Amino acid sequence: MTVAQWDIFTAQVWDKDHPVVVLSPSGLCRQPFLNVLGCSTLYSTRQADPRHEIILDEADGLERPTLCKLSLIQVVEAGELHLRRGRVCAERQRQMGAQLIRLYGVWLG
């Protein structure tokens, strides 16, 4: 299975399966462990906190609005990624990248 930065899979975070966004650079996605952003499907009208959350949706290949928590970088075993769900769209990649730079002072390319 090919994995790249910004791909959306299912993996176990917070003790159950959730959507995750691969944060590790594409060139490092063959490593045994990957950095991901945990997400959760929204079943209410809850709004994202623009300081550290973003909502992913159909443009990213997801069936329902999904809250991505930028303030909680998780580490998962690469082999635990399953069910490719989509890929973060280019516009949202820019938004998330800018938010991550503000939060952590790092650059994602």
Buried (B, 14 or more C-beta within 10 A) or exposed (E): EEBEBBBBBBBBBEEEBBBBBBBBBBEEBEEEEBBBBBBBEBEEEEEBEEEBBBBBBEEBBBEEBBBBBBEBBBEBEBEBBEEBBBBBBEEBBEBBBEBBEEEEEEEBE
